[in-house]
Amino acid sequence: MNFLRGVMGGPSAGPQPSGADTIQKLCDRVASSTLLDDRRDAVRALKSLSKKYRLEVGIQAMEHLIHVLQTDRSDSEIIGYALDTLYNVISNDLEEEEQEENSAKQVDDLGSQFTEIFIKQQENVTLLLTLVEEFDFHVRWPGVKLLTSLLKQQGPQVQQIILVSPMGVSRLMDLLADSREVIRNDGVLLLQQLTKSNAAIQKIVAFENAFERLLDIITEEGNSDGGIVVEDCLLLLQNLLKNNNSNQNFFKEGSYIQRMKPWFEVGDDNCGWSAQKVTNLHLMLQLVRVLVSPTNPPGATSSCQKAMFHCGLLQQLCTILMATGVPADILTETINTVSEVIRGCQTNQDYFASVNAPSNPPRPAIVVLLMSMVNERQPFVLRCAVLYCFQCFLYKNQKGQGEIVSTLLPSTIDGNSVSAGQLLCGGLFSTDSLSNWCAAVALAHALQENATLKEQLLRVQLATSIGNPPVSLLQQCTNILSQGSKVQTRVGLLMLLCTWLSNCSIAVTHFLHNPANVPFLTGQIAENLGEEEQLVQGLCALLLGISIYYNDNSLENYRKEKLKQLIEKRIGRENFIEKLGFISKHELYSRAAQKPQPSFSSPDHMMFDHEFTKLVKELEGVISKAIYKSSEEDKKEEEVKKTLEQHDNIVTHYKKVIREQDQELEELKQRINTLTSQNEQLQATVTQQVSQIQQHKDQYNLLKVQLGKDTQHHNSHSDMFQMNGIQTEEVSKLKEELEEWKNKHELLQGQLREKDSVIEILNSSQLEMGTTEQSSQTIKSGGLEHSSELQKELEVLRSQMQLQAAEISKLQMENQKLQVMNATADPVLGDSGATAATSSELEARLEQEIKELKSEVKALSEEKESLKQHLDSSSSTVAILQDEKSKLQREVAESKKEQDDLLVLLADQDQKISALKIKLKDLGVPVEDEDDIESGDQGDEDEDGDEEEQD
């Protein structure tokens, strides 16, 4: 307490004011009274004295008030008085207006010291967080104000306590959902202080749905037309998003960028903007810039830029840009915002190039903005914003650079309208030094990292006066430079010339072709001028160094060696290097190198451009080395450079070949995929047809089985017909043979009967002639002879008859078997003892059934043949596809072989290049490593080849 008394500057002893005695008595009452009413009255009295006697109340009553917060939580009224008293003691807001300037620091120290006493016990902050959760207005509101004041006084310490407190941040987020606006609004102020410079708390607040709640509040309050609550919400959003990549990504992924578009819907009547609306819109524009700031990671910035274009936010900003009646500071900030939304994004840059101003006739927005930049009557900040917008439009935009330079070329100049190129030339040679500088820097950005445009700009011819021949733009710049104009003008022209000549040997040759340029530069560098001129001397040294470093020795009088000898004689190498170092040592150079946006406190400080500082940093070292190199080293370096260029050309050629082969492989892969899909379709068709054939086979087998069942009884007793598979033709043959043998049998029977009749006649005649011996002797001898002949003939006939009878019996047995088979197949026909007529009828029916079976078999055979033909056609189609697939596989294999050969050649070239780079490093030449040629595609092709072989 003694050190707190020391803050007031007076001694601690001596007579005290009457207020101090009262405060002591009230503190005693708070500490000793047993009745709640007495303690409440005492705390109320302390509250009323806390504003006037802040120090005394803080010293004597703080401990008692904290004790009240701990013990009397059941009574919201005394808790509210205690919180209000602590707020009056800790807060500096109440006395800031009343304090004089010399005592402001003392008041700040007093609040900070009381805060330090309060947070020394972390339990006090935790207790305060618990009280803020109370819904009672008399507790919650003063608790919010007290916590806000603690954060203002000792922000980092209080933030850390809240961060480690369980659910500390989440409790405070509930304030945004409070239906009482005063608590909600003060909750926004509390979160502003809580989220300052603390990324961890910012992330927690963002993931507690802060974006959704804050955007809802802004919409409810009327967007840009809202009051100070909108301003507070926007400030909190800036705290959450600025320099916090995680929250920026969360904001974009949550589609909150789309909800920003209604903020910028400005009506046609733009007169009478209120100060609050200007402030709100200014903060809204700054919030957009936070999301697309050049300091953010490039990927995050690019995604936000694309989202702003797709949701129409960029279009809305361009509408404000071209609107009338917009306040100057809003217009300036809108230009800066549009600049960063289009910076490095080709789609947004193309859209911006298509925007026209609502004039008659319509003019491109770029032309209108450039007219403001080269107009010296426009505000300085507005001209800086237009320059930044032009720079962002050309950043990594070769298409835009070409369009700007084309307006300067003789073949594209339109005399009826003002172009961007004409405005830049007009500004470059006007009497206003600021216009000279802005136009020179803008033109330098049109040439940035674009050697083609640097060569094309050499064709630009300017008409200086009537009757005089035109001069080139390069010559006119050097003429103005030598006339001794203002420092700002000369610095701008030197930056333009350095950018133009860097990495462009043809431009260097054109520059050196003017015999007055080199003497002018050496004269400027050699003189000992004042401090203001040192910057010009440094830039002249840089320009001369560029003329040496990028010299191709095409001019005999200005070869590298001769220029270095000239520097040695007239300036001195050490002096030249010292003058070159003036640039990077300049204070304005350091400021410009910090960020892309040109921000200067006054026009006099407008000297350096951000992109030019990168060029100086890149060239300063190499120029210093080039000045000290000998002619032999230069020759070696030139040889190595030529060799590297040749190898680079070879590598580029092989890269092109590989790209072409990759394209061919892709086309072949597509063809293979197409044919594979066709093959799969055909295979599916074949599979379907095979299944249909199988179904037909099954139907055929089923019919065959059914037919077998019908004829089972016919074939049960016929082993030859059923078991041995005898055919119907054999049955018919057997029938024919049976008929033939029957005929033969009948014929033999007739012959037998004739022989029997002859024998009977002979026997009877022999008996009649046996009475007389004489007569019978002759007859007997003749009869015996004739009889013996007949007997022999009879024996022969009998043997034939027996053979025929055996054959007939055999055929009869077969006929009986056939009759038995027919009788079994059709029981109605009768038993086995049927007559010959019944047997013939059975044979006729059997033949008819056999004919029907033959017709069914024939129909099934024809159907089978048609299915076989269909299957053969499908098989031929599959064979054709397989042939095409094998051809494609052979083509892919040949392509892979060619690519392997190319990769081998590339590997040899890489080895040679690495050897040459080692030689260059040994010679002291800085060599930048190039990316190796990716050969990972070869592995993919091998895998694809394997898959195709498997297919």
Phi, psi and omega in degrees: 000331180298320182290334175289323176295327180294335180297325181284347175089359182248163178289155181281336182270173176107180181294133181263152176295161180296330179297325181295318178298319179297317180297321180296317179296319180294323177295321177296321179295319179296324184280327191251340185290138179268338180276134180296324181297320179295316180295322180295318179295322180293318179293325177296320179294321177297323178298318181293332180270348189292335180284318183279320181247060185299313183296313184294317179295319180296319183289314189270329192254349187300316181297319179293323181293321177296322178296323178297318179299329182278325190257333186250039184290343180287339181255108184291333184290313180291327176296319179296317178297318181295318179294319178296320179296314178298323178296317179296326181286317187276324188286143174261355186295327186289330186251359183296323181287331184274339186280150174280167184297323184288342181253004182296318180296323180296320179295318178300318179296322181297312179297321180295322180289318176297321178298319180297321177296319184292318185272000179300323172264108184298338179298332179296319179291320178297320177298319180295322176297323178294320179292327179294336178288340181297139181279339182302127183301321184288348176256315187292315185295309178295330177295319178296316181295320180294316180296322177298318180294321177299319179293325178294322185280312183227067187302302185301320181293315180293322178302317181294321179296316180294324183295322181274351179285135180301124178057027183296311181291321181297324178298319182288332179295336179295342180297329181291341180264003181291134182287343179274117189298325183294321177289318178299315182294318177291333174295323176297317178296321178298314180293331174301312180291325183291326186267002182292121171056033177224099186294326181296313179294324178301317180294318180297315180298318180297318182280356172269023176069033180293321183300315181298315183292318182292319178294326175296318179297317180299318179294317180297326183277354176103022179055231184291340179277359181287180183267209184290340178298320177298319178299315180297320179295321179293322177296321178294320177297322177297318177301320184287330188258331187292126178058025179235093186296325180296313180292324178298316179294321178296321179296318180289314182295332179280005180060033178277341177298323180297331182281354179275343184302316181298342179298329189254020176276090183264135181287176180290328181272097185256022179268150176074045177288132177284158180298323180293321178294320177298317179296314180299313182293326177297316179292325177296317177296320178296325179294321175298318181294329177299323183285334184240025182296141178298342179279348177287162173302139185304321181295317180294317179298315182298318181294322177293321178299316180295319180296321180293327178288315185291330180272356178089008181292319178297319179297322179293321178295321177294330175296316176296323182299322183263002182282162178255152178083008179280135179303150187299317182291326175292320178297318179297313180293327176295319178299315178298322181292313178300323180302312184282337176289329182262351188296117176075005180250109187299319181298313180293323178294319178296320178296316181298324178295336181271353182286133178243147177282146181284066179240173179235108000284161180297139178240148177300146180299326180297318180296317180298318180294319179295328176298323177289324183293321183268008178264113186290348179276349179282154179300148183298316182294326178293319179294322176297320180295320179295319177299317178297320179296318179294320178297316180293326178296325182268354184291119181054037182231080181295329177296313178295321177300316179297322179295321179292313181294327181296333178288350177263341185286148185299327186283346186243002182287128179254118183284348184271345182222156180274130180253169179296319180297319178296320178296320180294318177294321177297318177291328182294328185243020177279175181276351180272118184295326179294320175296320177302313183295313181298316181294320179296316180294320179297318179292325176297323177291332176290341180256357188301122175054041180217088184295328181297316181290329176298321178289321180294326182293341176293341180279348185291128178244139181242138175269112184281312180205165183292132178095339179267147179291153179291152178241158179286158178299320178299316181293321180295322178297317180291328177296313179296323180298322183279352182277358177072048179282192182295156181301318181298319178296314182294321178298316179298316180293321179295321176297320177297315181294319179297317178295320182294315186279337184295132178059033178214095184295327180294318178295323177298318179299316178298320181294316181286341181294335175280114186293347183273346187288311182296315176300323179296315181295315180295324178295319179296320183288323186286335183288151174260095184256179182287180184296325181294326183278350182297326179295318177296319178299317179298318179291324175296320177296320178297316180296318178294321177296321176296321178297332177277313187293321182258022180279130178263010177061029179280338176260122185296320184283347184231042174290163183305313185296320181291322178294322178292323176295323178296319177295319180298320184282314189267333185241314188096135183298315181297317179296322179297314180296323179295316179295323177297326180286349178300330185293303185290341179274352184285143182296320181292332175295316181296321179294316182293332182285350187284316183211156184294327185289128176288112179232112183232141180289331180208161179300333182293335181274001183276090186236317187243151176253147184299314181294328179291328177297325176295321179295319179297316180298326181285322189264339186301315182290316184291327177292320179299319178292321181295328180294325185269356182282146176276171181295323179296318178296322177298318179297314179300318180297319178298317179298316180296320180297317179298317178299316179297321179296318178299313179296322177298320178296318179297314180298318178298319179298313181293326175299317179297316179299317180295320178298317179297318179294324176298319178296317178298318178298320179297318178297317178297320178298320178296318177298317179298317179298320179296312180295325178297318178295318177298318179299317179298319178297315180295321177298322177296320178297316179298317179299320178295317179294320177299319178296321177296318178300318179298322177298316179297321177299317179298318178297319179298314179297322178297314178298322180296318178296316179298319178296322177296323179294321182293327183260011184296319181291329179293329188254010187290327183254005182251098181293321181290324183285317185262310188284320182267002175070041182290144185266163180295331178296321179295323177299315180295322177299316179300321179295318179297316178298322178299316179296321182294316178293327175298316179298315179299320180298316179296321179297315179295321177301317179296317179297322179297318179296321178298315179298318179300319179296322179294318180296317179299320179296317180295319180297316180295321180291329179291321179293323182289330186264006182279358183284327182248132183284322186291313182291326183282345182296313181291318180295322183293317180296318177291323181291322179295318179298314181294325181291321178297322177296318180295322181297318178298316180295324179294320179297320179298315180296322180294319178297319176298320180297320179296317178298315181293324179295323177295317179294320180297317179297323178296314178294325178295321177299317178296321179295321178296320177300316179297322178294320178297319179298316179294322180294323179291320181292326182228096184296338184293339187284348178110180184274185185287349181265027182289164182280176181294325179295319178296321179297318179294324178296320178296319180297322179296316179295321179297318178298321179296316179295322179296321177299316179299317179297321179296320179295320178295318178297320179297316179298317179295324178294319178297316178298320179297319180296319179296319178295322178296320178298316178300316179296321179296319178296318177297318180297321178294321178298316179297322180295321178297315179298320179296324176297315179298320179297319179295323177299314179298320179297321177295321178296318178297319179297319178296318178298319179296322179295317178298319180293324176298319178298318180295321180295324177296316178298318179297322179297318177298317180296321179298321179296317178297318181297317180297323178295318179294322178297322178297319177298318179297318179296322177296326178281353177093010181272131178288128182238128177268134181286137177264156178293136178292152179288125182288129178243018181291340181294334183299318179298320178296322180294321178299318179296319178298320178299318179298318180297320180294320178296323177296321178297000000 
